[in-house]
C-alpha cells in the first residue's frame, strides 16, 4: 500500500490527509457514535438518580440521629 501511495497508483483521494471511508461505512460509524452518545446520556441520568437517592438516605440517617439525640437528652433531664 505504501508503494502504491508513493507511485500514485491508488484511486483514493488523499488530499484531506486521512483515510476516506465509503458512504456505507461512514453511516455505520456515525450510527455507532450516536449510540455511544445516547448511552452516555442515559448513564448520566442513572448516576443523577443514584446520587439523589443516596443524598436522601443520608438526610434520613441525619434526621433519625438528631431525633435519637434529642430524645436521649429529654430522658436525662
Steps between C-alpha positions, in 0.01 A plus 500: 500500500783741582658429159168578329471826693851611405459410132145642484343170394201529731161638405420643843494872568769565765479879487340540844782313671296209633342182377159560346229248579237377259154644562360177647782470754477868585127470574564192716774685689276802558224270628742343747608845618134594552448180702795586723370854553158360594658253744704778663189715543307205642775410745524865608132498588542174693791648693293808583214282628745295709656813652154635584406173672830494690460858621144422610621199697773705667244769590273234651787365712585853614141575599463170687830561681386849596169361627676229701740753653221740593288224658801380707563851637132527602530175697815615678349835602 
